[in-house]
Amino acid sequence: MNRRQFLQRAGFASLAALGLTGWSQWPQGGVVNPCKAGLPPALARHELMAAVWDGLDPAQVWDCHAHLVGVGDGDSGAWANPRMDSPLSPWQYLQKLLYLNAGCVHNAAGQVDASFVARVNNLMDGFPAGVKIMLFAFDWAYAENGQRMIADSAFHVPDAYAARVAHSNPGRIEWVASIHPYREDALEALALAVSSGARAVKWLPAAMGIDPAAPRCDGFYQALAQSGLPLITHAGHELAVAGKARQDYGNPLKLRRALDHGVRVVVAHCASHGEDRDLDVAADGPRLPSFALFVRLMGETRFAGKLFADISAVTQFNRADVLETLLTRRDWHGRLLNGSDYPLPGILPLISPQSLAARGLLAETALPFLLELREHNPLLFDFALKRLLRKNGASFPRQVFETRPFFEGNPR
């Protein structure tokens, strides 16, 4: 079985593992990312491409949620858990193969780190001048006693590497630090990130071992609020990153502690997948959809100027149920920020434009344009798809995509 055949089987395996439905829509879009480069002139001049950019100022458009992937085969300092290279850990093994194909580095033996960045730069060339992408660093997992847990970490992308990548292409790339609050040097790391131009701090609590409601986070929250940097943090169930997951750490209600300290919090993916305990009832309260708890949090007026969310990944099979609410809650639109969750848009089975059209969220006539666009530029595909979504006349307005002011210290 060759690599392409294995990736195809991996794609179907990932669908089954995620418990997704609607798989019959896949054949039209394919399974394996073909990794084409550049846009055909006809696609670049397509009338729908003009509609995607109509009314937008490209200089204000920043993709606020994208991952910097590396395995440490250069001088990046990046690291991936060896379990991801072992068929004895089949789910992690499949994840890594899918991520490498999504980033078009599955055939870049010995050059994964450099090739991933080169692919990002290539994809960004497909956007108008001024558009930028914010690449995330990713910290180690830590125990409650502040001990680094390498074996329980999925991967590691150092802040210094993310900063270096951004500084290598400042016209296209910004960077986001990842700092675990349990680290002894957390405040020093935050100060260094600020001085090095970080635009935010990223957490994935379930995989990193961070309880956002823990009192030991208070000092970090205070420093973060003073810095002005927002916290972009995953909420809801986590599937994309392996590790010793503590899914209860993704409960949206746990973010009140950061908000009470004055931190601007961006809830990644709008907590659009999974269930969490209703902590307002009891520590072992009934389980509710994480999105329902997010909705409750968004309704608390005291957080109106501090609580935001990004719409990364919300078009995926296992999250798309929230799209109608996000599109039609116009009172939320000033608090939503666009991100791609790259390289995930390059995992073709995760997003089905056909399924979104069947839900009445996308015009059938847009499908040929979007499917061809995805073959050449999954990043631009993700952006175009969200710009073309509609429900009862409602769509995501300009300010959802013009995120630059939010991250330059001018909150909405």
C-alpha positions, 0 to 999 in steps of 0.5 A, spaced: 500 500 500 503 506 497 502 513 501 497 516 498 492 509 499 494 509 506 492 517 507 486 515 503 484 510 509 487 514 514 482 520 512 476 515 512 478 512 519 479 519 522 471 520 520 469 514 524 473 516 530 470 523 530 463 520 529 462 524 523 456 523 519 454 525 511 460 521 509 457 520 502 458 527 500 466 526 500 467 523 493 466 530 490 471 533 494 476 528 495 480 525 501 487 527 500 490 534 499 493 534 492 497 540 494 497 544 488 500 551 488 498 557 485 491 559 483 489 558 475 487 565 472 480 563 471 479 562 479 483 568 481 478 572 476 472 568 478 466 572 480 465 569 486 472 571 488 470 578 487 464 577 492 469 574 497 473 580 497 467 585 496 467 591 502 473 588 505 480 592 507 485 586 506 490 590 510 485 589 516 484 582 515 488 577 519 487 570 520 487 569 528 487 562 529 493 558 525 498 553 527 505 552 526 507 545 525 514 542 526 518 536 528 525 539 529 528 537 523 531 544 522 533 548 527 526 550 530 527 547 536 520 544 535 518 537 537 513 531 536 511 526 541 515 519 538 508 516 539 505 519 533 510 515 529 508 509 531 503 504 529 502 502 536 498 508 537 494 508 531 490 514 532 496 519 534 499 516 528 494 517 523 493 524 526 500 526 524 499 523 517 493 527 516 496 533 519 503 533 514 498 532 508 494 538 510 500 542 510 503 538 504 509 536 507 508 529 507 513 527 502 518 532 505 523 527 509 528 531 513 525 538 511 518 538 514 519 544 518 522 549 513 517 546 508 511 547 512 513 554 513 514 555 505 507 552 504 504 557 508 508 563 505 505 560 498 498 560 500 499 567 503 501 569 496 494 567 494 491 573 498 491 580 496 497 584 499 496 586 506 492 580 509 496 576 514 496 570 518 497 569 526 501 562 527 501 559 534 507 557 538 505 551 543 507 550 550 509 543 553 504 540 558 505 541 565 503 538 572 500 542 577 506 542 581 509 546 575 513 540 573 514 539 565 511 533 562 514 531 556 511 524 555 504 527 556 505 532 551 503 532 544 508 536 541 512 543 542 513 549 538 517 554 541 515 561 542 522 563 539 521 559 533 514 562 532 517 569 533 523 567 528 518 565 522 514 571 523 520 576 523 522 572 516 516 575 513 513 581 517 508 583 511 504 576 511 505 573 518 504 575 525 505 570 531 502 568 538 505 565 544 504 559 548 505 560 555 503 555 560 501 559 567 504 553 571 511 554 569 516 558 574 518 563 569 511 564 566 511 571 567 518 572 565 516 568 558 510 573 558 514 579 558 519 576 553 513 575 548 510 582 549 517 585 547 518 580 541 511 582 538 507 577 540 499 578 538 496 574 543 497 568 548 494 561 546 492 555 550 489 548 549 487 547 556 485 539 555 492 537 552 496 542 556 494 541 563 491 548 564 485 549 569 483 556 567 479 556 574 485 554 578 487 560 583 494 559 581 493 562 574 491 569 578 498 572 577 498 570 570 492 573 569 493 579 572 500 580 568 496 578 561 491 583 563 496 589 564 500 587 557 494 588 553 495 581 550 488 577 549 488 569 551 486 565 545 483 558 549 480 552 546 473 550 549 469 544 549 471 537 547 478 537 544 480 531 539 485 534 534 491 534 539 493 528 543 496 527 549 494 526 557 487 530 556 483 533 561 477 534 557 473 538 563 479 543 563 475 545 556 469 547 560 467 555 558 465 556 564 472 556 567 474 562 563 470 566 568 476 567 572 480 570 567 475 575 565 474 577 572 481 579 572 480 583 566 483 579 560 480 579 553 478 572 552 477 569 545 474 562 546 476 558 540 471 555 535 466 558 540 466 551 544 462 548 538 463 541 540 462 536 546 459 537 553 461 539 559 458 540 566 454 545 568 458 548 574 453 553 575 449 547 578 454 543 582 461 541 580 458 534 578 452 538 575 448 535 569 452 535 562 450 540 557 453 541 550 459 546 551 456 551 546 450 552 550 455 554 556 458 558 551 452 561 549 450 563 557 457 566 558 456 570 552 449 573 555 453 575 561 453 583 560 459 584 565 463 580 560 461 584 554 467 588 553 472 582 554 469 575 552 470 574 544 470 568 540 473 565 534 470 562 528 475 557 526 473 550 525 466 551 525 464 549 518 467 542 520 462 536 520 462 535 527 461 543 529 457 545 523 450 545 527 452 551 531 453 555 524 446 557 524 446 560 530 453 564 529 450 567 523 443 569 525 446 572 532 447 579 529 448 581 536 454 577 537 458 579 530 462 584 533 465 579 538 466 574 533 473 573 529 475 569 523 481 564 524 482 558 519 485 553 524 490 551 519 492 546 517 486 543 518 482 546 512 487 541 508 484 535 511 479 535 506 474 530 509 473 535 515 469 540 511 464 538 506 461 544 502 456 540 499 453 538 506 453 545 508 449 547 501 444 541 503 443 545 510 441 551 506 447 555 508 451 555 502 448 556 495 449 550 490 452 554 485 458 556 489 460 549 490 464 548 483 468 554 485 469 552 492 471 545 491 476 547 485 479 553 490 480 548 495 485 543 491 489 549 490 489 553 496 485 550 502 487 557 506 483 561 501 478 556 501 476 556 508 476 564 508 471 564 501 467 559 504 465 563 510 464 569 506 459 566 502 455 562 508 448 565 508 442 563 513 435 567 512 439 573 509 444 573 515 452 572 513 458 574 517 459 581 516 466 585 515 468 586 522 468 578 523 474 578 518 477 585 519 481 582 526 487 586 525 484 592 530 483 587 535 490 584 536 493 591 535 490 593 542 484 597 539 478 592 542 472 593 539 
